[in-house]
Amino acid sequence: MKISRDKCAIMKNTEQLINNVIGQLEGVKKMMADNRDCLTVLIQLKAAKAALSSATAKLLSDNLLSCSTESKGKQSEQIKQLITELIKN
């Protein structure tokens, strides 16, 4: 299946957000290896979790907006799938 130019941009943006989360988690691992205090580690884990939630919401939002510009026959099914994923999480 060919991915539209808009969807390629969406994926690239999402990939960058996920790379940021990975960087945060690598920092947390280093903090743990350095025996940093638990509260500091927990704060950073919470920040990583929030960043991942933000990336998820951004991907969902961008895809819903992208679907609204695609052909109507496909649009309805894609939106249903995205909403189903949102409800599961």
PyRosetta script that sets phi, psi and omega in degrees:
from pyrosetta import init, pose_from_sequence

init()
pose = pose_from_sequence("MKISRDKCAIMKNTEQLINNVIGQLEGVKKMMADNRDCLTVLIQLKAAKAALSSATAKLLSDNLLSCSTESKGKQSEQIKQLITELIKN")
pose.set_psi(1, 131.8)
pose.set_omega(1, -179.8)
pose.set_phi(2, -80.8)
pose.set_psi(2, 136.1)
pose.set_omega(2, 179.1)
pose.set_phi(3, -97.6)
pose.set_psi(3, 132.8)
pose.set_omega(3, -179.3)
pose.set_phi(4, -67.8)
pose.set_psi(4, 162.8)
pose.set_omega(4, 178.8)
pose.set_phi(5, -59.3)
pose.set_psi(5, -40.4)
pose.set_omega(5, 178.5)
pose.set_phi(6, -61.6)
pose.set_psi(6, -42.6)
pose.set_omega(6, -179.0)
pose.set_phi(7, -68.4)
pose.set_psi(7, -34.0)
pose.set_omega(7, 175.9)
pose.set_phi(8, -62.0)
pose.set_psi(8, -41.8)
pose.set_omega(8, 178.5)
pose.set_phi(9, -65.5)
pose.set_psi(9, -39.6)
pose.set_omega(9, 178.4)
pose.set_phi(10, -61.6)
pose.set_psi(10, -46.0)
pose.set_omega(10, -178.9)
pose.set_phi(11, -65.2)
pose.set_psi(11, -40.2)
pose.set_omega(11, 179.8)
pose.set_phi(12, -63.2)
pose.set_psi(12, -43.4)
pose.set_omega(12, 178.4)
pose.set_phi(13, -62.9)
pose.set_psi(13, -44.7)
pose.set_omega(13, 179.9)
pose.set_phi(14, -64.7)
pose.set_psi(14, -39.6)
pose.set_omega(14, 178.5)
pose.set_phi(15, -60.0)
pose.set_psi(15, -40.4)
pose.set_omega(15, 178.6)
pose.set_phi(16, -64.4)
pose.set_psi(16, -42.4)
pose.set_omega(16, 178.0)
pose.set_phi(17, -61.9)
pose.set_psi(17, -41.4)
pose.set_omega(17, 179.2)
pose.set_phi(18, -67.1)
pose.set_psi(18, -38.8)
pose.set_omega(18, 176.4)
pose.set_phi(19, -61.0)
pose.set_psi(19, -36.4)
pose.set_omega(19, 176.3)
pose.set_phi(20, -63.0)
pose.set_psi(20, -42.3)
pose.set_omega(20, 178.6)
pose.set_phi(21, -63.9)
pose.set_psi(21, -42.8)
pose.set_omega(21, 178.3)
pose.set_phi(22, -59.2)
pose.set_psi(22, -42.4)
pose.set_omega(22, 177.3)
pose.set_phi(23, -61.0)
pose.set_psi(23, -41.4)
pose.set_omega(23, 177.4)
pose.set_phi(24, -61.9)
pose.set_psi(24, -44.3)
pose.set_omega(24, -178.4)
pose.set_phi(25, -67.5)
pose.set_psi(25, -35.1)
pose.set_omega(25, 175.1)
pose.set_phi(26, -64.2)
pose.set_psi(26, -37.9)
pose.set_omega(26, 175.5)
pose.set_phi(27, -63.2)
pose.set_psi(27, -39.0)
pose.set_omega(27, 177.7)
pose.set_phi(28, -63.6)
pose.set_psi(28, -43.4)
pose.set_omega(28, 178.3)
pose.set_phi(29, -59.1)
pose.set_psi(29, -41.7)
pose.set_omega(29, 179.2)
pose.set_phi(30, -65.3)
pose.set_psi(30, -41.0)
pose.set_omega(30, 178.2)
pose.set_phi(31, -59.9)
pose.set_psi(31, -41.1)
pose.set_omega(31, -180.0)
pose.set_phi(32, -67.4)
pose.set_psi(32, -40.7)
pose.set_omega(32, 178.3)
pose.set_phi(33, -64.4)
pose.set_psi(33, -30.7)
pose.set_omega(33, 178.8)
pose.set_phi(34, -86.3)
pose.set_psi(34, 6.4)
pose.set_omega(34, 179.6)
pose.set_phi(35, 57.0)
pose.set_psi(35, 41.7)
pose.set_omega(35, 175.8)
pose.set_phi(36, -68.5)
pose.set_psi(36, 159.1)
pose.set_omega(36, -176.4)
pose.set_phi(37, -66.3)
pose.set_psi(37, 151.5)
pose.set_omega(37, -173.6)
pose.set_phi(38, -58.8)
pose.set_psi(38, -42.4)
pose.set_omega(38, -177.8)
pose.set_phi(39, -61.1)
pose.set_psi(39, -43.0)
pose.set_omega(39, 179.3)
pose.set_phi(40, -62.4)
pose.set_psi(40, -42.7)
pose.set_omega(40, 178.7)
pose.set_phi(41, -63.8)
pose.set_psi(41, -44.7)
pose.set_omega(41, -179.8)
pose.set_phi(42, -61.5)
pose.set_psi(42, -39.8)
pose.set_omega(42, 178.8)
pose.set_phi(43, -62.1)
pose.set_psi(43, -42.6)
pose.set_omega(43, 179.4)
pose.set_phi(44, -68.7)
pose.set_psi(44, -36.7)
pose.set_omega(44, 175.9)
pose.set_phi(45, -64.1)
pose.set_psi(45, -40.2)
pose.set_omega(45, 178.4)
pose.set_phi(46, -63.9)
pose.set_psi(46, -39.8)
pose.set_omega(46, 178.2)
pose.set_phi(47, -64.6)
pose.set_psi(47, -40.7)
pose.set_omega(47, 178.2)
pose.set_phi(48, -65.1)
pose.set_psi(48, -40.9)
pose.set_omega(48, 178.4)
pose.set_phi(49, -62.5)
pose.set_psi(49, -43.0)
pose.set_omega(49, 179.1)
pose.set_phi(50, -64.3)
pose.set_psi(50, -39.8)
pose.set_omega(50, 179.1)
pose.set_phi(51, -65.4)
pose.set_psi(51, -38.9)
pose.set_omega(51, 177.6)
pose.set_phi(52, -67.1)
pose.set_psi(52, -40.8)
pose.set_omega(52, 176.5)
pose.set_phi(53, -62.2)
pose.set_psi(53, -39.3)
pose.set_omega(53, 178.3)
pose.set_phi(54, -64.6)
pose.set_psi(54, -42.4)
pose.set_omega(54, 178.0)
pose.set_phi(55, -63.0)
pose.set_psi(55, -40.2)
pose.set_omega(55, 178.6)
pose.set_phi(56, -62.8)
pose.set_psi(56, -47.1)
pose.set_omega(56, -179.7)
pose.set_phi(57, -63.9)
pose.set_psi(57, -40.2)
pose.set_omega(57, 179.8)
pose.set_phi(58, -64.4)
pose.set_psi(58, -43.9)
pose.set_omega(58, 178.9)
pose.set_phi(59, -62.3)
pose.set_psi(59, -44.8)
pose.set_omega(59, 179.3)
pose.set_phi(60, -62.0)
pose.set_psi(60, -48.5)
pose.set_omega(60, -179.0)
pose.set_phi(61, -60.5)
pose.set_psi(61, -48.2)
pose.set_omega(61, -179.3)
pose.set_phi(62, -62.1)
pose.set_psi(62, -39.5)
pose.set_omega(62, 179.4)
pose.set_phi(63, -68.1)
pose.set_psi(63, -40.0)
pose.set_omega(63, 177.3)
pose.set_phi(64, -62.2)
pose.set_psi(64, -42.5)
pose.set_omega(64, 178.2)
pose.set_phi(65, -65.4)
pose.set_psi(65, -39.5)
pose.set_omega(65, 178.7)
pose.set_phi(66, -64.5)
pose.set_psi(66, -41.7)
pose.set_omega(66, 179.8)
pose.set_phi(67, -62.4)
pose.set_psi(67, -32.1)
pose.set_omega(67, -177.1)
pose.set_phi(68, -69.0)
pose.set_psi(68, -16.0)
pose.set_omega(68, 179.4)
pose.set_phi(69, -101.2)
pose.set_psi(69, -5.2)
pose.set_omega(69, 179.9)
pose.set_phi(70, -85.7)
pose.set_psi(70, 178.0)
pose.set_omega(70, -179.1)
pose.set_phi(71, -59.6)
pose.set_psi(71, 144.4)
pose.set_omega(71, -172.6)
pose.set_phi(72, -64.2)
pose.set_psi(72, -35.7)
pose.set_omega(72, -178.8)
pose.set_phi(73, -62.0)
pose.set_psi(73, -43.1)
pose.set_omega(73, -179.3)
pose.set_phi(74, -78.9)
pose.set_psi(74, -32.8)
pose.set_omega(74, -173.4)
pose.set_phi(75, -55.0)
pose.set_psi(75, -49.0)
pose.set_omega(75, -175.4)
pose.set_phi(76, -60.2)
pose.set_psi(76, -44.9)
pose.set_omega(76, -178.7)
pose.set_phi(77, -66.9)
pose.set_psi(77, -42.2)
pose.set_omega(77, 179.6)
pose.set_phi(78, -64.1)
pose.set_psi(78, -41.9)
pose.set_omega(78, 179.0)
pose.set_phi(79, -63.9)
pose.set_psi(79, -41.5)
pose.set_omega(79, 177.0)
pose.set_phi(80, -59.5)
pose.set_psi(80, -43.5)
pose.set_omega(80, 179.7)
pose.set_phi(81, -63.8)
pose.set_psi(81, -42.9)
pose.set_omega(81, 179.5)
pose.set_phi(82, -64.4)
pose.set_psi(82, -42.2)
pose.set_omega(82, 179.2)
pose.set_phi(83, -65.6)
pose.set_psi(83, -39.5)
pose.set_omega(83, 177.2)
pose.set_phi(84, -59.9)
pose.set_psi(84, -43.2)
pose.set_omega(84, 177.9)
pose.set_phi(85, -63.2)
pose.set_psi(85, -40.9)
pose.set_omega(85, 179.4)
pose.set_phi(86, -61.7)
pose.set_psi(86, -44.7)
pose.set_omega(86, -178.0)
pose.set_phi(87, -65.5)
pose.set_psi(87, -36.7)
pose.set_omega(87, -179.9)
pose.set_phi(88, -62.8)
pose.set_psi(88, -33.0)
pose.set_omega(88, -177.0)
pose.set_phi(89, -97.6)
pose.dump_pdb("model.pdb")
